[in-house]
Amino acid sequence: MEEIIRTPDPVLVTAIEVLFNSAGISFFVADRHISAIEARISAFPMRILVPDDVAARARRLIEEAGFGDELRPIRA
């Protein structure tokens, strides 16, 4: 799995979820519950992970949707 987004913003996470669901891309949102509990300090951002084999497609969709600035660097 590749982490492509890390954010404390639940609205952004929801937008990405809708984008991926409509495109049929499987994903996992890690740390959603701890982020909600500790929202005041943003110490635990949510992380959106996708399978390695669809990471390039997922990144392309995020960029096309205008959220490219939120992408994590591509891991080596």
Beta strands, then each sheet from edge to edge (+ up, - down):
strand 1: 2-7
strand 2: 28-30
strand 3: 46-50
sheet 1: 1+ 3- 2+
end
